[in-house]
Amino acid sequence: MDAKRVKQILSSSAEIEVKYNGASVWIDKLNEDGRTATVHLRGPLEERSEVEIGELTEL
């Protein structure tokens, strides 16, 4: 995924499924470096992680 698509997903009102290492995640924000994003797993765990946006995939 690229930074432009991450921004589109963040501004969309639709629920767009994104995966990171096979796990379904929510994108919280695109980080200032433009190469990483803060995400958290869908579900009860709200643990946030910084990941390379190139490792995110859209279904």
C-alpha distance matrix in Angstrom:
0.0 3.8 7.0 8.4 6.5 7.2 10.6 11.1 10.7 13.0 15.5 15.7 18.8 17.5 16.6 13.1 12.7 9.8 10.5 10.7 13.2 14.5 15.3 14.6 13.7 14.0 12.0 15.0 13.9 11.8 14.1 16.2 14.9 11.6 10.0 10.6 10.9 13.9 13.7 16.6 17.5 18.7 22.5 25.3 23.9 22.5 21.7 18.8 16.7 14.6 11.6 9.2 5.8 5.0 7.0 5.7 6.1 7.6 11.2
3.8 0.0 3.8 5.5 5.5 6.4 8.9 10.2 10.9 12.6 14.6 15.6 19.1 18.5 18.2 15.0 15.3 12.6 13.8 13.7 16.3 18.0 18.5 17.6 16.0 15.6 12.9 15.2 13.2 10.3 12.4 13.7 12.4 8.8 8.1 9.7 10.5 14.0 14.8 18.1 19.7 21.0 24.7 27.4 25.8 23.9 23.0 19.8 17.6 15.0 12.4 9.7 6.3 6.4 9.6 8.8 9.8 10.9 14.5
7.0 3.8 0.0 3.8 5.5 5.1 6.3 8.7 9.9 10.6 12.4 14.3 17.8 18.0 18.0 15.4 16.2 13.8 15.4 15.2 18.2 20.0 19.8 18.6 16.3 15.1 11.8 13.2 10.6 7.4 9.6 10.5 9.9 6.1 7.0 8.5 9.0 12.4 13.9 17.5 19.6 20.9 24.6 26.9 25.3 22.9 22.1 18.7 16.9 14.1 12.4 10.2 7.1 8.8 11.7 10.7 12.3 13.0 16.7
8.4 5.5 3.8 0.0 3.8 5.5 5.2 6.4 8.8 10.0 10.8 12.4 16.1 16.4 17.1 14.7 16.3 14.6 16.9 17.5 20.6 21.8 21.7 19.9 17.9 16.3 13.3 14.7 12.3 9.8 12.4 13.1 13.1 9.3 10.7 12.2 12.1 15.2 16.2 19.6 21.5 22.2 25.9 28.4 27.2 24.9 24.6 21.3 19.9 17.4 15.8 13.8 10.4 11.7 14.5 12.8 13.5 13.2 16.6
6.5 5.5 5.5 3.8 0.0 3.8 5.3 4.9 6.2 8.6 9.9 10.4 14.0 13.5 13.9 11.1 12.7 11.2 13.7 14.9 18.2 18.9 18.7 16.7 15.1 13.8 11.3 13.6 12.0 10.3 13.6 15.2 15.2 11.5 12.0 12.6 11.8 14.5 14.6 17.6 19.0 19.4 23.1 25.9 25.0 23.0 23.0 20.0 18.9 16.9 15.0 13.4 9.7 10.8 12.9 10.5 10.5 9.6 12.8
7.2 6.4 5.1 5.5 3.8 0.0 3.8 5.4 5.2 6.2 8.7 9.9 13.2 13.2 13.0 10.6 11.8 9.9 12.3 13.1 16.6 17.6 16.9 14.9 12.5 10.8 7.9 9.9 8.3 6.9 10.4 12.6 13.1 9.7 10.2 9.9 8.3 10.8 11.1 14.3 16.1 16.8 20.4 22.9 21.8 19.6 19.5 16.4 15.4 13.6 12.2 11.3 7.8 10.2 11.8 9.2 10.3 9.9 13.4
10.6 8.9 6.3 5.2 5.3 3.8 0.0 3.8 5.5 5.1 6.2 8.6 12.1 13.1 13.8 12.2 14.3 13.0 15.8 16.7 20.3 21.2 20.2 17.9 15.2 12.8 9.7 10.5 8.3 7.1 10.6 12.0 13.3 10.1 11.9 11.9 10.2 12.4 13.2 16.3 18.5 18.9 22.3 24.6 23.6 21.0 21.3 18.1 17.6 15.7 15.0 14.3 11.1 13.6 15.5 13.0 14.0 13.2 16.3
11.1 10.2 8.7 6.4 4.9 5.4 3.8 0.0 3.8 5.5 5.2 6.1 9.8 10.4 11.7 10.2 12.9 12.5 15.8 17.5 21.1 21.4 20.5 17.8 15.7 13.4 11.1 12.5 11.3 10.7 14.3 15.8 17.0 13.6 15.1 15.1 13.3 15.2 15.2 17.8 19.4 19.1 22.5 25.1 24.7 22.5 23.1 20.3 20.0 18.6 17.5 16.8 13.2 15.2 16.8 13.9 13.8 12.0 14.6
10.7 10.9 9.9 8.8 6.2 5.2 5.5 3.8 0.0 3.8 5.5 5.1 8.3 8.1 8.5 6.8 9.4 9.3 12.8 14.7 18.4 18.4 17.2 14.2 12.2 9.8 8.1 10.2 10.0 10.3 14.1 16.5 17.7 14.5 15.3 14.5 12.0 13.2 12.5 14.6 15.9 15.4 18.8 21.5 21.2 19.2 20.1 17.6 17.7 16.8 15.8 15.7 12.3 14.5 15.3 11.9 11.8 9.7 12.2
13.0 12.6 10.6 10.0 8.6 6.2 5.1 5.5 3.8 0.0 3.8 5.6 8.2 9.4 9.8 9.3 11.7 11.3 14.5 15.9 19.7 20.0 18.2 15.3 12.5 9.3 7.1 7.6 7.2 8.5 12.1 14.4 16.3 13.7 15.0 13.8 10.9 11.5 11.3 13.5 15.5 15.1 18.3 20.5 20.1 17.5 18.5 15.9 16.4 15.6 15.5 15.9 13.0 15.9 16.7 13.5 14.3 12.8 15.3
15.5 14.6 12.4 10.8 9.9 8.7 6.2 5.2 5.5 3.8 0.0 3.8 6.6 8.9 10.7 10.9 14.0 14.3 17.8 19.5 23.3 23.3 21.6 18.5 16.0 12.7 10.8 10.9 10.3 11.3 14.8 16.4 18.6 15.8 17.7 17.0 14.3 15.1 15.0 17.0 18.9 18.2 21.1 23.2 23.2 20.6 21.9 19.4 20.1 19.2 19.1 19.3 16.2 18.9 20.0 16.8 17.2 15.2 17.4
15.7 15.6 14.3 12.4 10.4 9.9 8.6 6.1 5.1 5.6 3.8 0.0 3.8 5.3 7.8 8.3 11.9 13.1 16.8 19.2 22.8 22.3 20.7 17.3 15.4 12.5 11.6 12.6 12.8 13.9 17.6 19.6 21.5 18.5 19.9 19.0 16.3 16.9 16.0 17.5 18.6 17.2 20.1 22.6 23.1 21.0 22.7 20.6 21.3 20.9 20.4 20.6 17.4 19.6 20.3 16.8 16.4 13.7 15.2
18.8 19.1 17.8 16.1 14.0 13.2 12.1 9.8 8.3 8.2 6.6 3.8 0.0 3.8 6.7 8.9 12.4 14.4 18.1 20.7 24.3 23.3 21.3 17.7 16.0 13.0 13.0 13.7 14.7 16.6 20.2 22.4 24.5 21.7 23.0 21.7 18.6 18.6 17.2 18.0 18.7 16.7 19.0 21.4 22.4 20.6 22.8 21.3 22.6 22.7 22.6 23.3 20.2 22.6 22.8 19.2 18.5 15.7 16.4
17.5 18.5 18.0 16.4 13.5 13.2 13.1 10.4 8.1 9.4 8.9 5.3 3.8 0.0 3.8 5.9 9.5 12.1 15.8 18.8 22.2 20.8 19.1 15.4 14.5 12.2 12.9 14.5 15.9 17.6 21.3 23.8 25.4 22.5 23.2 21.9 18.9 18.9 17.0 17.5 17.6 15.3 17.7 20.6 21.8 20.5 22.7 21.3 22.4 22.7 22.1 22.7 19.5 21.5 21.3 17.6 16.3 13.1 13.2
16.6 18.2 18.0 17.1 13.9 13.0 13.8 11.7 8.5 9.8 10.7 7.8 6.7 3.8 0.0 3.8 6.5 9.4 12.8 15.9 19.2 17.6 15.6 11.9 11.2 9.4 10.9 13.0 15.1 17.0 20.5 23.5 24.9 22.1 22.3 20.6 17.4 17.1 14.6 14.6 14.2 11.7 14.2 17.3 18.5 17.6 19.7 18.7 19.9 20.6 20.0 20.9 18.1 20.0 19.3 15.5 14.3 11.3 11.2
13.1 15.0 15.4 14.7 11.1 10.6 12.2 10.2 6.8 9.3 10.9 8.3 8.9 5.9 3.8 0.0 3.8 6.3 10.0 13.2 16.4 15.0 13.7 10.2 9.8 8.7 9.8 12.7 14.3 15.5 19.1 22.1 23.0 20.0 19.8 18.3 15.5 15.9 13.4 14.0 13.6 11.9 15.0 18.4 18.9 18.1 19.6 18.2 18.7 18.9 17.7 18.2 15.2 16.7 16.0 12.2 10.7 7.5 7.8
12.7 15.3 16.2 16.3 12.7 11.8 14.3 12.9 9.4 11.7 14.0 11.9 12.4 9.5 6.5 3.8 0.0 3.8 6.8 10.3 13.2 11.4 10.1 6.8 7.4 7.8 9.7 13.1 15.1 16.2 19.4 22.8 23.2 20.4 19.6 17.8 15.2 15.3 12.3 12.5 11.3 9.7 13.0 16.6 17.0 16.7 17.9 16.8 17.0 17.7 16.1 16.9 14.3 15.5 14.0 10.4 8.6 6.1 5.8
9.8 12.6 13.8 14.6 11.2 9.9 13.0 12.5 9.3 11.3 14.3 13.1 14.4 12.1 9.4 6.3 3.8 0.0 3.8 6.9 10.2 9.3 8.3 5.8 5.7 6.8 7.9 11.7 13.2 13.8 16.8 20.1 20.2 17.5 16.2 14.4 12.2 12.6 9.9 10.7 10.0 9.8 13.5 16.9 16.4 15.8 16.2 14.7 14.2 14.5 12.5 13.2 10.8 11.9 10.3 6.6 5.6 4.6 6.3
10.5 13.8 15.4 16.9 13.7 12.3 15.8 15.8 12.8 14.5 17.8 16.8 18.1 15.8 12.8 10.0 6.8 3.8 0.0 3.8 6.5 5.6 5.2 4.4 5.6 8.5 9.7 13.3 14.9 15.3 17.7 21.1 20.7 18.4 16.4 14.4 12.6 13.0 10.1 10.5 9.2 9.9 13.3 16.5 15.6 15.6 15.3 14.1 13.1 13.6 11.3 12.2 10.7 11.2 8.6 5.8 5.2 6.3 7.5
10.7 13.7 15.2 17.5 14.9 13.1 16.7 17.5 14.7 15.9 19.5 19.2 20.7 18.8 15.9 13.2 10.3 6.9 3.8 0.0 3.8 5.4 5.3 6.5 6.6 9.6 10.2 13.3 14.6 14.6 16.2 19.7 18.9 17.1 14.6 12.3 11.1 11.4 9.0 9.7 9.0 11.1 14.3 16.9 15.1 15.0 13.8 12.4 10.6 11.0 8.4 9.5 9.2 9.7 6.3 5.0 6.6 9.1 11.0
13.2 16.3 18.2 20.6 18.2 16.6 20.3 21.1 18.4 19.7 23.3 22.8 24.3 22.2 19.2 16.4 13.2 10.2 6.5 3.8 0.0 3.8 5.6 8.5 9.7 13.1 13.9 16.9 18.1 18.0 19.2 22.5 21.3 19.8 16.8 14.7 14.2 14.4 12.2 12.4 11.0 13.2 15.9 18.3 16.4 16.9 15.4 14.5 12.4 13.0 10.3 11.2 11.7 11.3 7.5 7.8 8.8 11.6 12.8
14.5 18.0 20.0 21.8 18.9 17.6 21.2 21.4 18.4 20.0 23.3 22.3 23.3 20.8 17.6 15.0 11.4 9.3 5.6 5.4 3.8 0.0 3.8 6.7 9.3 12.9 14.6 17.8 19.6 19.9 21.6 25.1 24.2 22.4 19.7 17.6 16.5 16.5 13.6 13.1 10.8 12.0 14.5 17.3 16.1 17.2 16.4 16.1 14.8 15.8 13.4 14.4 14.1 13.8 10.2 9.4 8.9 10.8 10.8
15.3 18.5 19.8 21.7 18.7 16.9 20.2 20.5 17.2 18.2 21.6 20.7 21.3 19.1 15.6 13.7 10.1 8.3 5.2 5.3 5.6 3.8 0.0 3.8 6.3 10.0 12.3 15.2 17.5 18.5 20.2 23.9 23.6 21.9 19.6 17.0 15.2 14.4 11.0 9.8 7.1 8.3 10.8 13.6 12.5 13.6 13.1 13.2 12.6 14.3 12.6 14.5 14.3 14.9 11.5 9.9 10.1 11.3 11.6
14.6 17.6 18.6 19.9 16.7 14.9 17.9 17.8 14.2 15.3 18.5 17.3 17.7 15.4 11.9 10.2 6.8 5.8 4.4 6.5 8.5 6.7 3.8 0.0 3.8 7.2 10.0 13.1 15.7 17.0 19.3 23.0 23.2 21.2 19.5 16.8 14.4 13.6 9.9 8.7 6.1 6.0 9.1 12.4 12.0 12.6 13.1 12.9 13.0 14.6 13.3 15.2 14.1 15.3 12.4 9.8 9.6 9.6 9.8
13.7 16.0 16.3 17.9 15.1 12.5 15.2 15.7 12.2 12.5 16.0 15.4 16.0 14.5 11.2 9.8 7.4 5.7 5.6 6.6 9.7 9.3 6.3 3.8 0.0 3.8 6.5 9.3 12.0 13.6 15.9 19.6 20.1 18.4 17.0 14.1 11.2 10.0 6.3 5.4 4.3 5.1 8.8 11.7 10.7 10.2 10.7 9.8 10.1 11.7 11.0 13.2 12.1 14.2 11.9 9.0 10.0 10.2 11.5
14.0 15.6 15.1 16.3 13.8 10.8 12.8 13.4 9.8 9.3 12.7 12.5 13.0 12.2 9.4 8.7 7.8 6.8 8.5 9.6 13.1 12.9 10.0 7.2 3.8 0.0 3.8 6.2 9.2 11.6 14.1 17.8 18.9 17.1 16.5 13.6 10.2 8.7 5.5 5.4 6.2 6.2 9.6 12.2 11.5 9.9 11.0 9.5 10.6 11.8 11.8 13.9 12.4 15.1 13.6 10.5 11.6 11.1 12.8
12.0 12.9 11.8 13.3 11.3 7.9 9.7 11.1 8.1 7.1 10.8 11.6 13.0 12.9 10.9 9.8 9.7 7.9 9.7 10.2 13.9 14.6 12.3 10.0 6.5 3.8 0.0 3.8 5.8 7.8 10.6 14.1 15.3 13.4 13.2 10.5 6.9 6.2 4.4 6.7 9.0 9.8 13.2 15.3 14.1 11.8 12.1 9.5 9.8 9.9 9.9 11.6 9.9 13.1 12.4 9.5 11.4 11.3 13.9
15.0 15.2 13.2 14.7 13.6 9.9 10.5 12.5 10.2 7.6 10.9 12.6 13.7 14.5 13.0 12.7 13.1 11.7 13.3 13.3 16.9 17.8 15.2 13.1 9.3 6.2 3.8 0.0 3.8 7.2 9.4 12.8 14.8 13.5 14.0 11.1 7.4 5.4 5.2 7.2 10.4 11.4 14.1 15.3 13.9 10.9 11.3 8.5 9.7 9.9 11.2 13.3 12.1 15.7 15.3 12.9 15.1 15.0 17.6
13.9 13.2 10.6 12.3 12.0 8.3 8.3 11.3 10.0 7.2 10.3 12.8 14.7 15.9 15.1 14.3 15.1 13.2 14.9 14.6 18.1 19.6 17.5 15.7 12.0 9.2 5.8 3.8 0.0 3.8 6.1 9.2 11.4 10.2 11.3 9.0 5.7 5.4 7.2 10.3 13.6 14.9 17.7 19.0 17.4 14.2 14.0 10.7 10.8 9.6 10.8 12.1 10.7 14.5 15.0 13.0 15.5 15.7 18.8
11.8 10.3 7.4 9.8 10.3 6.9 7.1 10.7 10.3 8.5 11.3 13.9 16.6 17.6 17.0 15.5 16.2 13.8 15.3 14.6 18.0 19.9 18.5 17.0 13.6 11.6 7.8 7.2 3.8 0.0 3.8 6.6 8.2 6.4 7.9 6.4 4.4 6.5 9.0 12.6 15.7 17.4 20.5 22.0 20.2 17.2 16.5 12.8 11.8 9.5 9.9 10.0 8.4 12.1 13.4 12.0 14.7 15.4 18.9
14.1 12.4 9.6 12.4 13.6 10.4 10.6 14.3 14.1 12.1 14.8 17.6 20.2 21.3 20.5 19.1 19.4 16.8 17.7 16.2 19.2 21.6 20.2 19.3 15.9 14.1 10.6 9.4 6.1 3.8 0.0 3.8 5.5 5.7 7.2 5.6 5.1 6.8 10.3 13.9 17.3 19.5 22.4 23.4 21.0 17.9 16.6 12.8 11.4 8.5 9.6 9.9 9.7 13.1 14.5 14.0 17.2 18.4 22.0
16.2 13.7 10.5 13.1 15.2 12.6 12.0 15.8 16.5 14.4 16.4 19.6 22.4 23.8 23.5 22.1 22.8 20.1 21.1 19.7 22.5 25.1 23.9 23.0 19.6 17.8 14.1 12.8 9.2 6.6 3.8 0.0 3.8 5.4 8.0 8.0 8.7 10.6 14.1 17.6 21.1 23.2 26.1 27.1 24.7 21.5 20.0 16.3 14.8 11.7 12.8 12.3 12.2 15.2 17.2 17.0 20.1 21.3 25.0
14.9 12.4 9.9 13.1 15.2 13.1 13.3 17.0 17.7 16.3 18.6 21.5 24.5 25.4 24.9 23.0 23.2 20.2 20.7 18.9 21.3 24.2 23.6 23.2 20.1 18.9 15.3 14.8 11.4 8.2 5.5 3.8 0.0 3.8 5.4 6.6 9.0 11.5 15.0 18.6 21.8 24.2 27.3 28.4 25.8 22.9 21.0 17.3 15.0 11.4 11.7 10.4 10.8 13.1 15.4 15.9 19.2 21.0 24.7
11.6 8.8 6.1 9.3 11.5 9.7 10.1 13.6 14.5 13.7 15.8 18.5 21.7 22.5 22.1 20.0 20.4 17.5 18.4 17.1 19.8 22.4 21.9 21.2 18.4 17.1 13.4 13.5 10.2 6.4 5.7 5.4 3.8 0.0 3.8 5.9 7.8 11.1 14.0 17.8 20.7 22.7 26.1 27.7 25.4 22.7 21.2 17.4 15.3 11.8 11.2 9.3 8.4 10.7 13.4 13.5 16.3 17.8 21.6
10.0 8.1 7.0 10.7 12.0 10.2 11.9 15.1 15.3 15.0 17.7 19.9 23.0 23.2 22.3 19.8 19.6 16.2 16.4 14.6 16.8 19.7 19.6 19.5 17.0 16.5 13.2 14.0 11.3 7.9 7.2 8.0 5.4 3.8 0.0 3.8 7.0 10.6 13.0 16.7 19.2 21.7 25.0 26.7 24.2 21.9 20.0 16.4 13.6 10.0 8.5 5.9 5.8 7.7 10.2 11.1 14.2 16.4 20.2
10.6 9.7 8.5 12.2 12.6 9.9 11.9 15.1 14.5 13.8 17.0 19.0 21.7 21.9 20.6 18.3 17.8 14.4 14.4 12.3 14.7 17.6 17.0 16.8 14.1 13.6 10.5 11.1 9.0 6.4 5.6 8.0 6.6 5.9 3.8 0.0 3.8 7.0 9.5 13.2 15.9 18.5 21.7 23.2 20.6 18.2 16.2 12.6 9.9 6.3 5.3 4.4 5.1 8.2 9.4 9.8 13.4 15.6 19.2
10.9 10.5 9.0 12.1 11.8 8.3 10.2 13.3 12.0 10.9 14.3 16.3 18.6 18.9 17.4 15.5 15.2 12.2 12.6 11.1 14.2 16.5 15.2 14.4 11.2 10.2 6.9 7.4 5.7 4.4 5.1 8.7 9.0 7.8 7.0 3.8 0.0 3.8 6.2 10.0 13.0 15.3 18.5 20.0 17.6 15.1 13.7 10.0 8.1 5.5 5.5 6.5 6.0 9.8 10.2 9.3 12.6 14.2 17.6
13.9 14.0 12.4 15.2 14.5 10.8 12.4 15.2 13.2 11.5 15.1 16.9 18.6 18.9 17.1 15.9 15.3 12.6 13.0 11.4 14.4 16.5 14.4 13.6 10.0 8.7 6.2 5.4 5.4 6.5 6.8 10.6 11.5 11.1 10.6 7.0 3.8 0.0 3.8 7.1 10.6 13.1 15.9 16.9 14.4 11.6 10.2 6.5 5.5 4.5 6.5 9.0 9.2 12.8 12.3 11.1 14.4 15.7 18.7
13.7 14.8 13.9 16.2 14.6 11.1 13.2 15.2 12.5 11.3 15.0 16.0 17.2 17.0 14.6 13.4 12.3 9.9 10.1 9.0 12.2 13.6 11.0 9.9 6.3 5.5 4.4 5.2 7.2 9.0 10.3 14.1 15.0 14.0 13.0 9.5 6.2 3.8 0.0 3.8 6.9 9.4 12.3 13.8 11.6 9.2 8.4 5.5 5.5 6.4 7.3 10.2 9.9 13.2 11.7 9.9 12.6 13.6 16.1
16.6 18.1 17.5 19.6 17.6 14.3 16.3 17.8 14.6 13.5 17.0 17.5 18.0 17.5 14.6 14.0 12.5 10.7 10.5 9.7 12.4 13.1 9.8 8.7 5.4 5.4 6.7 7.2 10.3 12.6 13.9 17.6 18.6 17.8 16.7 13.2 10.0 7.1 3.8 0.0 3.8 6.5 8.9 10.0 7.8 5.9 5.7 4.6 6.3 8.9 10.0 13.3 13.3 16.1 14.1 12.1 14.3 15.0 16.8
17.5 19.7 19.6 21.5 19.0 16.1 18.5 19.4 15.9 15.5 18.9 18.6 18.7 17.6 14.2 13.6 11.3 10.0 9.2 9.0 11.0 10.8 7.1 6.1 4.3 6.2 9.0 10.4 13.6 15.7 17.3 21.1 21.8 20.7 19.2 15.9 13.0 10.6 6.9 3.8 0.0 3.8 6.2 8.1 6.5 6.6 7.1 7.6 9.0 11.8 12.1 15.1 15.0 17.2 14.6 12.5 13.9 14.4 15.4
18.7 21.0 20.9 22.2 19.4 16.8 18.9 19.1 15.4 15.1 18.2 17.2 16.7 15.3 11.7 11.9 9.7 9.8 9.9 11.1 13.2 12.0 8.3 6.0 5.1 6.2 9.8 11.4 14.9 17.4 19.5 23.2 24.2 22.7 21.7 18.5 15.3 13.1 9.4 6.5 3.8 0.0 3.8 7.0 7.4 7.9 9.8 10.6 12.5 15.0 15.2 18.0 17.2 19.3 16.8 14.1 14.7 14.3 14.6
22.5 24.7 24.6 25.9 23.1 20.4 22.3 22.5 18.8 18.3 21.1 20.1 19.0 17.7 14.2 15.0 13.0 13.5 13.3 14.3 15.9 14.5 10.8 9.1 8.8 9.6 13.2 14.1 17.7 20.5 22.4 26.1 27.3 26.1 25.0 21.7 18.5 15.9 12.3 8.9 6.2 3.8 0.0 3.8 5.7 7.5 10.2 12.1 14.5 17.6 18.2 21.2 20.7 22.9 20.2 17.8 18.3 17.9 17.8
25.3 27.4 26.9 28.4 25.9 22.9 24.6 25.1 21.5 20.5 23.2 22.6 21.4 20.6 17.3 18.4 16.6 16.9 16.5 16.9 18.3 17.3 13.6 12.4 11.7 12.2 15.3 15.3 19.0 22.0 23.4 27.1 28.4 27.7 26.7 23.2 20.0 16.9 13.8 10.0 8.1 7.0 3.8 0.0 3.8 6.3 9.2 12.0 14.9 18.4 19.6 23.0 22.9 25.3 22.7 20.5 21.5 21.3 21.4
23.9 25.8 25.3 27.2 25.0 21.8 23.6 24.7 21.2 20.1 23.2 23.1 22.4 21.8 18.5 18.9 17.0 16.4 15.6 15.1 16.4 16.1 12.5 12.0 10.7 11.5 14.1 13.9 17.4 20.2 21.0 24.7 25.8 25.4 24.2 20.6 17.6 14.4 11.6 7.8 6.5 7.4 5.7 3.8 0.0 3.8 5.6 8.8 11.6 15.3 16.8 20.3 20.8 23.2 20.5 18.8 20.4 20.9 21.5
22.5 23.9 22.9 24.9 23.0 19.6 21.0 22.5 19.2 17.5 20.6 21.0 20.6 20.5 17.6 18.1 16.7 15.8 15.6 15.0 16.9 17.2 13.6 12.6 10.2 9.9 11.8 10.9 14.2 17.2 17.9 21.5 22.9 22.7 21.9 18.2 15.1 11.6 9.2 5.9 6.6 7.9 7.5 6.3 3.8 0.0 3.8 6.2 9.6 13.0 15.1 18.7 19.0 21.9 19.7 17.9 19.9 20.3 21.5
21.7 23.0 22.1 24.6 23.0 19.5 21.3 23.1 20.1 18.5 21.9 22.7 22.8 22.7 19.7 19.6 17.9 16.2 15.3 13.8 15.4 16.4 13.1 13.1 10.7 11.0 12.1 11.3 14.0 16.5 16.6 20.0 21.0 21.2 20.0 16.2 13.7 10.2 8.4 5.7 7.1 9.8 10.2 9.2 5.6 3.8 0.0 3.8 6.8 10.4 12.7 16.5 17.5 20.3 18.0 16.9 19.4 20.5 22.1
18.8 19.8 18.7 21.3 20.0 16.4 18.1 20.3 17.6 15.9 19.4 20.6 21.3 21.3 18.7 18.2 16.8 14.7 14.1 12.4 14.5 16.1 13.2 12.9 9.8 9.5 9.5 8.5 10.7 12.8 12.8 16.3 17.3 17.4 16.4 12.6 10.0 6.5 5.5 4.6 7.6 10.6 12.1 12.0 8.8 6.2 3.8 0.0 3.8 7.0 9.7 13.3 14.3 17.4 15.6 14.5 17.4 18.7 20.8
16.7 17.6 16.9 19.9 18.9 15.4 17.6 20.0 17.7 16.4 20.1 21.3 22.6 22.4 19.9 18.7 17.0 14.2 13.1 10.6 12.4 14.8 12.6 13.0 10.1 10.6 9.8 9.7 10.8 11.8 11.4 14.8 15.0 15.3 13.6 9.9 8.1 5.5 5.5 6.3 9.0 12.5 14.5 14.9 11.6 9.6 6.8 3.8 0.0 3.8 6.3 10.0 11.7 14.5 12.7 12.4 15.7 17.7 20.2
14.6 15.0 14.1 17.4 16.9 13.6 15.7 18.6 16.8 15.6 19.2 20.9 22.7 22.7 20.6 18.9 17.7 14.5 13.6 11.0 13.0 15.8 14.3 14.6 11.7 11.8 9.9 9.9 9.6 9.5 8.5 11.7 11.4 11.8 10.0 6.3 5.5 4.5 6.4 8.9 11.8 15.0 17.6 18.4 15.3 13.0 10.4 7.0 3.8 0.0 3.8 7.1 9.1 12.0 11.0 11.3 14.9 17.2 20.2
11.6 12.4 12.4 15.8 15.0 12.2 15.0 17.5 15.8 15.5 19.1 20.4 22.6 22.1 20.0 17.7 16.1 12.5 11.3 8.4 10.3 13.4 12.6 13.3 11.0 11.8 9.9 11.2 10.8 9.9 9.6 12.8 11.7 11.2 8.5 5.3 5.5 6.5 7.3 10.0 12.1 15.2 18.2 19.6 16.8 15.1 12.7 9.7 6.3 3.8 0.0 3.8 6.1 8.5 7.3 8.1 11.8 14.6 17.6
9.2 9.7 10.2 13.8 13.4 11.3 14.3 16.8 15.7 15.9 19.3 20.6 23.3 22.7 20.9 18.2 16.9 13.2 12.2 9.5 11.2 14.4 14.5 15.2 13.2 13.9 11.6 13.3 12.1 10.0 9.9 12.3 10.4 9.3 5.9 4.4 6.5 9.0 10.2 13.3 15.1 18.0 21.2 23.0 20.3 18.7 16.5 13.3 10.0 7.1 3.8 0.0 3.8 5.4 5.6 7.3 11.0 14.0 17.4
5.8 6.3 7.1 10.4 9.7 7.8 11.1 13.2 12.3 13.0 16.2 17.4 20.2 19.5 18.1 15.2 14.3 10.8 10.7 9.2 11.7 14.1 14.3 14.1 12.1 12.4 9.9 12.1 10.7 8.4 9.7 12.2 10.8 8.4 5.8 5.1 6.0 9.2 9.9 13.3 15.0 17.2 20.7 22.9 20.8 19.0 17.5 14.3 11.7 9.1 6.1 3.8 0.0 3.8 5.3 5.3 8.6 11.0 14.7
5.0 6.4 8.8 11.7 10.8 10.2 13.6 15.2 14.5 15.9 18.9 19.6 22.6 21.5 20.0 16.7 15.5 11.9 11.2 9.7 11.3 13.8 14.9 15.3 14.2 15.1 13.1 15.7 14.5 12.1 13.1 15.2 13.1 10.7 7.7 8.2 9.8 12.8 13.2 16.1 17.2 19.3 22.9 25.3 23.2 21.9 20.3 17.4 14.5 12.0 8.5 5.4 3.8 0.0 3.8 5.6 7.9 11.0 14.4
7.0 9.6 11.7 14.5 12.9 11.8 15.5 16.8 15.3 16.7 20.0 20.3 22.8 21.3 19.3 16.0 14.0 10.3 8.6 6.3 7.5 10.2 11.5 12.4 11.9 13.6 12.4 15.3 15.0 13.4 14.5 17.2 15.4 13.4 10.2 9.4 10.2 12.3 11.7 14.1 14.6 16.8 20.2 22.7 20.5 19.7 18.0 15.6 12.7 11.0 7.3 5.6 5.3 3.8 0.0 3.8 6.5 10.2 13.1
5.7 8.8 10.7 12.8 10.5 9.2 13.0 13.9 11.9 13.5 16.8 16.8 19.2 17.6 15.5 12.2 10.4 6.6 5.8 5.0 7.8 9.4 9.9 9.8 9.0 10.5 9.5 12.9 13.0 12.0 14.0 17.0 15.9 13.5 11.1 9.8 9.3 11.1 9.9 12.1 12.5 14.1 17.8 20.5 18.8 17.9 16.9 14.5 12.4 11.3 8.1 7.3 5.3 5.6 3.8 0.0 3.8 6.9 10.1
6.1 9.8 12.3 13.5 10.5 10.3 14.0 13.8 11.8 14.3 17.2 16.4 18.5 16.3 14.3 10.7 8.6 5.6 5.2 6.6 8.8 8.9 10.1 9.6 10.0 11.6 11.4 15.1 15.5 14.7 17.2 20.1 19.2 16.3 14.2 13.4 12.6 14.4 12.6 14.3 13.9 14.7 18.3 21.5 20.4 19.9 19.4 17.4 15.7 14.9 11.8 11.0 8.6 7.9 6.5 3.8 0.0 3.8 6.6
7.6 10.9 13.0 13.2 9.6 9.9 13.2 12.0 9.7 12.8 15.2 13.7 15.7 13.1 11.3 7.5 6.1 4.6 6.3 9.1 11.6 10.8 11.3 9.6 10.2 11.1 11.3 15.0 15.7 15.4 18.4 21.3 21.0 17.8 16.4 15.6 14.2 15.7 13.6 15.0 14.4 14.3 17.9 21.3 20.9 20.3 20.5 18.7 17.7 17.2 14.6 14.0 11.0 11.0 10.2 6.9 3.8 0.0 3.8
11.2 14.5 16.7 16.6 12.8 13.4 16.3 14.6 12.2 15.3 17.4 15.2 16.4 13.2 11.2 7.8 5.8 6.3 7.5 11.0 12.8 10.8 11.6 9.8 11.5 12.8 13.9 17.6 18.8 18.9 22.0 25.0 24.7 21.6 20.2 19.2 17.6 18.7 16.1 16.8 15.4 14.6 17.8 21.4 21.5 21.5 22.1 20.8 20.2 20.2 17.6 17.4 14.7 14.4 13.1 10.1 6.6 3.8 0.0
